[in-house]
Amino acid sequence: MPSSNPDISARLLSLVQDGDRLFIGTGAGEPRTLIHSLVEDVLPRRKNIELVQVSVGGSEAITTVDRRHGHRVRLIAGGRLGNAALGTGDAELMPASMGTLARMIADGSLPVSGALVAGVRSADGSAVSPGLSLDLGPAAAHAARFRALELNAALPRTQAADWLRESDCELVTETDEPPPTMERGTVNETQRAIGVHVARLVPSGSTVELGIGQGLKGVAAALAGRESGFRISLHTGMITDDVRDLVEAGIVAGPACRTRQAPVVATVACGSADFYRWLSDNPAVHLADSSEAHQTRHLMNIGRFMAINSASQIDLLGQVGSRTRSGAVGGGGLPDFATAGAHSAGSVIALESRTRHGTSRIVARLPFPQLHASSVTHIVTEYGAAELRGATTAERAERIIAVAHPADRDGLRTALAEADRRQEV
């Protein structure tokens, strides 16, 4: 994390008032210099500040905020440090979808006092590119009392609609701090098998949302291995190095929707340094804000839209849970994408059948589901794909049990019978 700048800290202190709610730019595209000044120099001198962020892929520095001054950290989605803070009570989860949050910020039902965001000047200096994240940034910037912009020359110049100008901002600072990177991990045999099962479900000519998570690590390679002539476009949330591979392989081609000519529409990006160089000034990728990219009606109108996501747990109805260490259930983009996919080409949830500790990720009933079963059309594990559309509750259970780990199947049937008996009582 960069050191704080006394001048920037003083200017930011003059803008932040007690009781403010501040939106912080997302993940790898966060304004790191501004965050450091905020945490180290501003918050100790203010009271009851609420910080809101999607921290996945970023420094997650706001999770270290001293709460003795009444400050609150609200995470829309967290990474490793964010989830740890949720577990200890040092952060709170906002279980709302990105599309819903964009609307709430825009209409004032979730008031935002200040927006701290990052970007990079366009090649001719006339506009601001969002760099690596856009999602809720435009809604927050337009609704806020003040805007603090960090212009980072090390960010890639990504294509996007006009969303913010330097003249609109009460504070502008410049840096060349390299953004955080996310290197690829290895893909194991289980993940490779899941990828093959998922790829078989994707129709050629469809528009795909491809989430992130352990259960999806083998999907991109499996899509790249489809038959000659197979083509898709992407309309998704976070993009990574996998997307570059699909574009360069010729798998991703054609406009992602009627309003964008780029074959890839996304809200945020996180990956390797090479990936960031590939993104810069690349017409194949367009960053959109959450009022578009997470807008369910817009996604449903694309035609042949398929959502592919991962989860930490599912139950025998097909309900989905993405649990944190605190047991809380999140929102993020999953509800928006899955709902739209279920009304179109499909909504796939892919996950390894067991955790690394050997316990089943499939349970009889989830007490606090994140996603209703009606928004899921397929469950995929390394053992195959369970088709849920048109199935009764009993049929759903048997189809999902059939893709559970073989050693867990009898236990799941017993647990389901016990859950049904308790419900009857």
N, C-alpha and C positions, 0 to 999 in steps of 0.2 A: 504494500500500500504506500503511495507517495506521501511525502511529508506535507504538512499543512502550510499554506501561504498566509502570513499575517494579514495582508491586505484583503485577500479573498475572504478570510474568516471574518474580518471586521465588516465587510460589505454584506456577507450572508447574515451575520448577526443583526444587522439593521433591518433586514427583510423579515426574519422569522420572529413571530410574536408568540407569547405564551398561549397554549391551547390550540396551536395550529395543527392541521393534518397535512403531512407532506408526502407526496408521491415521489418515489425514487426510481429512476430508470432501471430497466431489467438486466439481470445477469451479466454476461460478458460485455454488454453495451452500457453498463452503468457508468455514471460520472464519478470516477474514483477519487479525484482530487477534491471535488465538492463534498463527497461523503466523508472524507477524512477531516476536512474542516468542520463539517457539521458535528461529527461524533466527538472530536477532540476539543473544539473551541467554542461551538455554539450551544450545544445541548447542556453543558454544565452551567450555562448562564440563562437558561430558559426553563420553564416548567410546563408539564403536561403536554408535551409534543407527541403526536402520533405519527409513526413512520409506516408507510405502506409500500411493499415491494414484492415482486417476483424475484427471488434471490438465486434461483437455480443458475449455475454457470458463472456466478460472480464471486466477489470476495466475501459476501455475507457479513460485512463489517458491522452492519446495523444490529446484528445479534449480540454485540458486545456492549450495547448502550447501557449505561448506569441507570437503573430504574428508580433510584431514590428520589429523583426530581419529579416523579409521576409520569415519566415517559412510557409509551407503549410501542411495541413492535408488532405489526400485523403483517403476516406473510400470506400471500395468495398461493404461493408454492415455494417450498424450501429445498435446498440441497442438503449436504451432509451436516453442516453447521446449523442450518436453519431447522432441520428436523431435530437435532440435538437440543436446540433452544426451545422448541415446542415441547419436548419431553421434560425439560426442567421447569417449564412455566415462564421462561424468559422471553418467549414470543407467543403470540396467539395466531390461530389459523382463521382465515376468512374463507369459509366453504361456499364460495359463489363462483359461477362460471365467468370466464373472461368476457363473454358477450354481455352478460348481465352487468358486470362491473363497469364496462364501457358506457352502457346506457345510464347507470346510476350516477357516474361521474358527470356525464354530459347534462343530465336533467337536474342535477343538484341534490338528488336524494342521498348521494354520498359526497358531501362537500369536500373539496380539496383547496387548501389555502396556498400551497406552493408546489411547484413541479421542478425537481432537480433532474435534468436529463443531459444526455451526451449526444454529440453528432460530429460531423466533419464537414468542412466547407466543400462545396461542389468544385469541379475543376476550374470553372470560370469565376468562382467566388461569389456568385449571385444568390446562392441558396444554401441550405443546410441539409446534407444527407444524414439519415438517422444512424448510419454506421451499422451496428449489430443488433439494435432493438428498436421497435416502434410500438407494438401492441397497445398499451394504455397511454403511451406518451402524449399523442395528440389530444385525446379527450382531457387529460389532466392539464396540459399546457393551456388549452383554450378556456378551461373552467377556473383556473387558479388565479389568486390575487397577484402572485408574482411567479416569474419563470427564471430559473438559473440554468444557464446553458454552458456545458463544458465542451469546447471545440477541441477534439483530439485528433491531431494529424496522423496518428498511428492507426486509426480506424479505417476500414475499407469504405470507399464511397459506393454505397449501395443505391440502387434505383428505388425511388418512392415518389408518391405524390407530394406536392408542396405542403409541408406540415408545420413549419416553424421558421421564422426569420430572426436574424440577430437583432434587428430593430424592435422586435416584439418582446425582448428579454430585458429584465431589470438588472441582471448580472450575467456577464459573459467572461469566461476565463479560457485560457488556451494551455494545452499540454501536448506532449508527444509520448505519453505513457503507453507502452504496448498492452493491449488488452489480454486478459487471461485466456489461456488455450485449454482445449480439452482433447487430449490425444486418444486415439482409438484403443480400445482394449481388444483382447483376443476373443474369437468366437469359438465356443466349445461345440461338441457334437450335438448336445441337446438343443442349443440355440440354432444350430444349422438345420436340424430336423424341423423345428418350429417354422423357420423361414421358408422351407420348401412347402409345408402345408399351407401357410398363409399365401404364398405367391400363387398357388394353384387357384385360389379363390378370386383373384383380381382379374376382372375382365379387361381385355385389350381395348383401348380407347376411353377408359375411365379416368376420372380425376380423383386422386388419392390424397388422403391425409395420412401421413406416416409419423406416428408419435415416437417417443424415445423410451428406453427402458431395457432391462435385461432380456425380457422376452422377445424383443424385436431386433436384437443385434445381428441376426442372420437373415433378416428379411430383404435388405437391399441386394445382397449378393444373389439371393434366390430369384429376385425379380430380374436382375441382370442376366440370369441364366435361362430365362423363358425363351420360347420359340422365336424364330426369325419373324420379324414384322410386328412383334409385341411392342406396343407403345402406351404410355400413360402420361398424364401431366400431374403436377403436385400443387395442392392448395392446403397448406398445413401451418403448424405453429412454429416449432424450432426446427431449423435445418442444420445439418452437420456435414462432415466429409462424405458421408454416404450419398448425399444428394449430388455432390460433384461427380462421384463415380457413375451415377445413373445418367446424368446429363452427358458426360463424355462418352458413355457407352451407347448413346443414341436411344436409350430406353425412354427418357423423359423428353418429350417434344410436343409442340403444339400449344396454343394458349390454354392457361389453367381455367379461365372463365371468360365470359363474354366481354367483361369490362377491362381485362388485362391481356396483353399479347404475350407476356412472358410465360414460359412453360412452368415456372416455379413461382408461386406466391406464398410468402411466409410472413411471420411477424417478428421473429428473432433468429439469430444465428450464433452458433458456438462450435468451435472446432480447432483445427491445427493452424499454425501460422501460414502454411501453404494454402489452406482453405480460405483464409482471409484474403490472401493475395488474389486467389481465383475469383472471389466475390467482387472485388473492387472494379467498378465500372462494367460489370458483366450484365448485358441486357437479358440474359436468361433468367435472372432472379429479380423479383419485385417485392419489396417489403410493404406490407399493408398494415393498417392499424386494426385493433380488435373490433371496432364497429363494423368493419367489412369482413375480415378474416374469420372472426368468431360469430358472425351473424347467421343464425340458423336458417332463416328464410333465404338469405343469399346463397348459402351452401346447398340447400335443397333445390334451388333453381338452376344450379350448374348443370345437372343432368348426369346420371351415372357416377354419382359421388360415393366413394367408399372410404370409411374411416377405419384405420388400423391402429390400435392402441394396446398398451400393456397395463397390467395391474398387479398388485401384490396378493390379492385374494379374489376368488369368485365363489358363489354358492350354487346350490343345485337348482335354483330358479334361473340362474344366469345373472344375478345381481353382482355388482362389481364394487370392490373396496380398494382404496389406495390408502393404506394406513401409515401413520407416522409413529414415532416412538411413544408419543403421548396417547396413542390410540385414536387420535382425531382423524377425521376423514376430510380430504380436500376437495377442491373444485377444479380450478384451472380451465384448460380448453377442452378437456374430455367430455363434459356434458354437451357442449355445443356441437362438437364434431360427431359424437356418437349418435345424438338425436337426429342430426341431418342424414348421416349414413344409413340409419335404420329406415328412414323414409325414402331411401334411394337404392344404391347398389349394394349396400351392406354396412354393418358395423361389427368389426372383428375385435375381439379381445384375445390377445396371445400372452401366454405365461408358461413358465416352467412348472411342471406338475408338483414339484417339491422345492422347498427352500434348501439352502446349503446345509441346514441342520437336519434335513431329512424329514421334515414335517410337511403335510399336504397343504398346498396352496388352495385346494378346493375343499370347502367346508359345507356342512349341511345347510346352515342358515347364517347369514351375516347379520349381526345386530344393528349395525349402522352403515348401510350401503351408501356408496357415493353415487352410483348410477343404477337406475331402475332397469329391471330385466327387459322391459319393452324397448329399450334403446340398444339392445345387443342381439345381433342375428347369428353370430358364430363365436364359439369358444374354441381356441386352438392351443394344444400342448404338443409336446414331442410325440405323443401317441396318436395324433390325428386331429381332425376338425369336427366339431359337433354343430350341426345345423339346427338352429332353434326356431326359425320362422315357421309359424303355423303349428307348432308343437304344443301339446297340453303340458301342465305342470309335471305330470308323471313322466311323459315322454322326454321333457327337458332334462329331468333328473337322470334318467337312464342314459341319455345321450352324453351328458356331461360326465357321468361316472365312467363311461366307456373310454374317455380320454384322460382319466385320472391315472396315477401310477398304479400298476396292477396290484401292488401290495396294499393299497389304500381303498380299493373298490368295495370290498365286503364291509369294511368299517364305515364307509360313507353311507351304505344302504342301512346299516344299523342305526347310525346317528340320525339319518333322515326320519326313520320310523319313530325314534324317540322324540324328535322335534315335533313331528306331527301329533304324537300322543299328548305332549305338553300343551300344544295349541288347542287341542280338543277340550282339555281341562280348563 
